[in-house]
């Protein structure tokens, strides 16, 4: 779980309630925060199935993601519960992996080009492109149901489709874009959304495969049905 502030406290509390009522099951909820005395720890405390890790998020994922449990026939994959306001941590992990894999090549972050069909579309200082189909204030902890609670009408959009269509348009325009690698946050239970750790590892494999073919651009996004953070990873030639 990314962060032990107000969002992490809510998510950890909701997961505990869901488990107590038999709506979900898990081994351990790990709350990662650089503050040992974070809100979640003060209000919820440690438990047999809840632990707190004092660490920067990037360092935690460098240690944890390569070894997170994969889905088997009798056990589900480990999952990541993101915070709505966290930086694009999964892209940053993929980028660090690319730079470590190819020390003799440039691995840069480029602005995501192309038109996008959302009313909200803003660039971040780090060239992350933040997009949203909502031009209203969404309800807190919305689970993005088929009937949008903000407009009282069916939700006719899906962010994953829009990002894939963007990649197709860029390829049609002659850009060597691979992907997209998408980390899709979906509602699991009691207002808590998450995505599988293996989806992030799959994104890393996509980058590795694209880079093995030579110079490449890979579109990477962490998204839900309505919102998204997009980046373009550009791999240059081998400079040896």
Protein Blocks (a to p, Z undefined) as FASTA:
>chain_A
ZZjbfklmmmmmmmmmmmmnopaccfbdcdddfblkbfklmmnopafkbccddddfklmm
mmmmmmgccddfkbccddddddfkbccfklmmmmmmmmmmmmmbccdddddedjdfbfbd
cddfkopacddfbfcdcdehiahiabdfklopacfbdfklmmmmmmmmmmmnopacehjd
ddddddfbghiacddfklmmmmmmmmmmmmmnoccddddddddfkbccdddddddddfZZ
